[in-house]
Every structure is written in C-alpha cells, then in structure tokens.
C-alpha cells in the first residue's frame, strides 16, 4: 500500500487515470471516494445507493429523511435516490407494491401473489412456484432506508448501482478478482428485479445482477440497456480498491482497450488499418500536408 496522503485532489489528477488511482490508493477510502472513483473511471450516470434493512426501532437520525407522500413501490424509492440524491425511508404503511411487500416479509403468500405472477407462468401452479421460490427477508423488518452512497450516515447493508452493460462488465470483473469468485451466479426472478435483487444480495452476502422487470421498467425508471447491480456493503470498498489497483498497473480502467481510459476507442481487435502512428519527422509532416489521399 502506498503511503497515506492528505493532499487535495486537483483536476489534472482526476483526468489522468493512473495518477487518480495512485492518489486514491494512497488514502483510506471513504464513501465519497468510492463514488468519485466509480463516476470518474466508469462514468456512472446515477448515484450509487446505500441500502439499509432495519429490524430495530427507528432512531432520530432518520428524522431528516423523507418518505412517500403517497405510497411508492420499492424501486420508485430507489429511483428518487439514485436520480435526485434524495434520502428516503420506507415502511410497510408507505409501500405501494404487493410484490415488494411479500419479498420484504411484510405479507404472507396468498392468492394475490398467484394472480400477480400469472402472466409470467404457464398456469396457476407454476405461478405459485415462481412466487414461492423468490428470495425473502426474515420476518420483522421495521423499515428500509435509501441514501446516496457518498452522503450516507449508516453503514450500508447493500449498495445498489444502475448502469449499462459495459459498466456492469467492469464492475463484475473487478469484484470477481477482489474476492476470487468465479463464475458469478446472480439470482434472476421473473419480477421484483430491484426488491428481490437487493434481498438476495442481503441474504447471501454476494453480488447480484438483474435485468429490469416489468415494474422497474415502468415504476423504477430502469432504461433499456441498463441493469441492476447489488453489492454487499462490506464488499464495496475492496472491490473499488481492486479496480484502482488494476488501473494503476495498466494505466487505464478499460477492459476492451487495455490500459486506456474508459471505455477506450471502439476498434476491432487486430485491426490492421485503424491504428494511429507516430510521425517520422518534419519531412513526413510536410508531405502529408500537401499530398493526395491514399
């Protein structure tokens, strides 16, 4: 580990991947450092979200949080936080999605769950099977909280990231390297992409990756081409440190264009034509200035 530093971070360092990685690795990462690293190196579009599942009575620290004016779905809570940076807290009484209520342990299995899963299934029996095999929290959840990760005042149980597929590829690869996990085996259910995705991560302590579901497409505002990533809170900083180590070693964070800044120029591997070259000298420069295209 490099020597610790308290020097301020200047713009020229931020814009140089290797210098940026060296600077970040010279200090103890806080959550703002984590977010800056992800947004600077991987160009994240949204704030990563700190997620807390609380089975204890609410404390005064959450009085400054907002809650749903009218009931939100779980993924709507998350959308407000990742897109606008709003700190939110949700309760059973403010939950507007029965699928999420079931996953969070706030309701038992009933006929409504069969009806809610019927469009995904061949028949009622399969719909029941789909619902009953979704991940669920243990009973007793009092509330959940969402905060922009860089502003969190609690240690996150899960960190939730919405990103595109290439960004997800980089995140998952560095996670696998950081924890020597291979291959990844995410948990994908027919719906409940955000709520069940987060719960499975919380229950297992492993990274989860899910595409959008019907609800997160319409309510959670997941765009086409975006995916959901959930990382256990205590695994986020080691994963980011691995990303920084790799960037320092190679000079850039990109996997497709090794050693280049993200994402790198989109050139076919082994392309014999689309390659920049050095100029031999002033004579070649003058010849190129006056010659015809060839």
N, C-alpha and C positions, 0 to 999 in steps of 0.2 A: 504494500500500500504506500502510495506517495505521502510525503509529509503534509500535515494539515495546514490549511491556509485560511486567512480571514480577509484576503484581498477582495475588493469588489470585482464584479464581473462586467467587463466592458464590451461594447458592441462588436468589436473586431474579434474578440474571443468567441462570442456567441455564434458568429458567422463562419467560424473555422471549426469543422467537426472535431478534428484531433485536439486542438487547443481547448475546445469546450469540454471534451471528455476528460482530458488531463486535469482541468480545473475542477470538474465535478468529483473526480476520484480523489482529489486532494482534501476533501472535506467530508464531514458526516452529513449524509443526505437527509434533509427534512422533506416534508410532503410537497412544499413549493418547488424544491429542487427536482423531485420526481416528475412533477407536472411539466416543469420547464424542459426537462430532458426529453420527455415524450413529445411535447409540442414542437420543440426545436429540431430534434433529429428525425422524427417520424411524421411531422406536420399534422398532428391530430387536429381535427376540426372542432371537436367539442371538449368540454372539461371532463376529465375522469371524475367519477362519482364515488365518494366514500359512503358505504352502506353499513348501517348498524341494525341488527336484530336484537331487541332488548326484551328480556324476560323478567326485568326488575321494574319497580315503580319509577315513574318519570321523575327526573330531577330538575332543579331550577335552570340548569344550563340550557334546556330546550325551550325556555320561555321566549327566547328571541327568534325561534324558528317560526315558520308559517305552516299552516295546514290547508287542506282543501276547503274552499268556500262552499262548493258543492262537491259531492263525492267524486274522487278521481280513481282511475284504475292505477294499479301499481306502476305500470310503465309510463303513465302520464306524470306521476310524481317524478319519476326518473328523468323524463324529458325536460321538465321545467328546470331541474338541477343541472343537467348536462348542457342545456342550450342557453340558459339565462343566469346560471350561477345562484339560484335561489335555494336556501336551506329549508328543507321541508320535513315534517314529521307526520306520520300516518297512523291511524288507529282503526280498529275494527269498525267503529262507527262512521269513519270517513272513507271506507273502501267501497268503490263502485264496481268492482269486478268479482263475480262469484267464483270464477276460476282461481283468481289470486287468493280469495278467502279460503278456499279449500287447500291450496298449496301452503299457505301460511298457518294452517291449523286452526283457522277461525270458524270453520264449519265442517260438519261431518259429510261423508258421502251420502248422496240422496239421488232421487230421480232427476233432479235438475242437472246434475253432473252428467248423467247419461244423455239427456237432451242436448247439453252443451257440447258434447263430443260426437254426437251422432253424425254430423256432416263429414267427419273425418273417417268414419268407420263403415264396415260392410253391413253391420246390423247392430242391434242394441247390445248384444253380448260382447261384441268387440269394442263398442263404445265404453262399456263398463270396464273392460280390461285396460283400455287406454287410460282412463281416468285413475284407476286404482294403482297403476304402475308409475304414476308421476311422483317425483320427489316431494316430500312434505316436511315442514318443520315439526318438531315435537310440540305438544300442546303447551300453552302457557305464554305465548308471545303477547307482550303488553303493547308494544309499538315498534315501528321501524323508523329510521331517520336517514335522510339523504343530505349530503353536503358536498360542494365542490371539494375535491381532494386537497387542493392547496390551501383551503381555509378550514379544514376540519378541526373540530375541538374534541373529537373522540378518536380512539384507535379503530380503524375500520375493520369490520368482520370480513367484508368483501369490497373489492374495488371494481367498479363497473365501467367499461370502456365501449363506446360505439365507434367503429372505424370502418374503413374499406377493407377489401380482401387482401390487398398487398400489405397494408399496415398490420393486419392480423397475422399474416405470414411471418413478418419480422418479430412481432411480439411473441408468438408461439415458439418460434425457433430459439429465441434467446431464453425464454422460460425453460424449454427442454434442456438447454445447455446448462443453465444455472442450477437445475435440480436433478440433472442426469435422468430425465424421464423421456422414454421413447418406446413406442409412439404415443402420442396423446390420444386419449379416448374420451372425447366430450360426450355429453348426455343431451340428446335432442328429442323433445317430445312434440306431439302433433300441434300443441298450442302452448300457451304460458311460456313463451320464449324468454321473457325477462324475469318474471317472478320465479318460475321453476328453475330457470338457468341460474339465478342467484342462489336459490335454496340448495340446489345440488352442489354448488361450489362450497357453500357454507357447511353442508353436512359432511362432505368428503374431504375438504381441505385441498382440493385440486382445481387447476384451471379448467374453466368450461368455456365452450364456444358454441353459439347457437345462431342460426339464421333468424330472420324475423318470423313472427307468426301473424295470424290474421289480426289479432288485437294490437300487437306492437307496430304493425304497418299502419293501421288507422289511428289508434289512440296514442301509441308511444312514439309515433313520427320517425320510425326507422325507415330510411330511404332505400330504394332498390340499389343493390351493390354494397350495402352496409351490413355488418354482422355485429353481434353482441359478444363481448369477452368479459368474463368474470374471473378475477384472480383473488385468492385468499389474501387478506390484508397483510399478514406477516410474511408473504412471499413477494410482495411488490418491490420493495427496495432491493433485495438480492437479484431479482430479475433485471431491474434497471441498471444495477451495477455491472451485471454481465454484459448488457448492451453497451455500456460505456467502455468497458474493458476491450470489447471487440472493436469498437470504433477507434480507440486509441491504438490498437495493434495494427489495424488495416488502413486507417486514415479517413474512413467514412463508414456510415452505418448501412449502406445499401448492400443487400444480398445479390440482386440481379447484376449489379455493376460493382463488383467487389472493390472496396476502398474508396468509393465515390460517395458524395453526399446524396441523400435520399431524394428521389428514387434512382437517380442515375439516368443517363441517356438511353432511350429505348432502342438499342441496336441489337440485331441478331448476333448471337454468339458465333465467332469465327468469320464474321462478315469481312471479306477482303476489300470492300470498296469504301464503306462508310467509316473511315478512320482519319482523324486529324494527323498531320505530320509536321515535323519541325522544318523551318526554313533553313536552307543551306547557307544563305548569306544574302548580302545586298543585291548581288547579281541576279539571283533567282527571284528576289522580290521585284526587281525592275522588269524582269522578263514576264512574270505573272501579271504585272500591271498593264502590259502592252500587248500580250499575246491573245489569240482567239481561244474560245473554249475547246477543250479536247476531252 
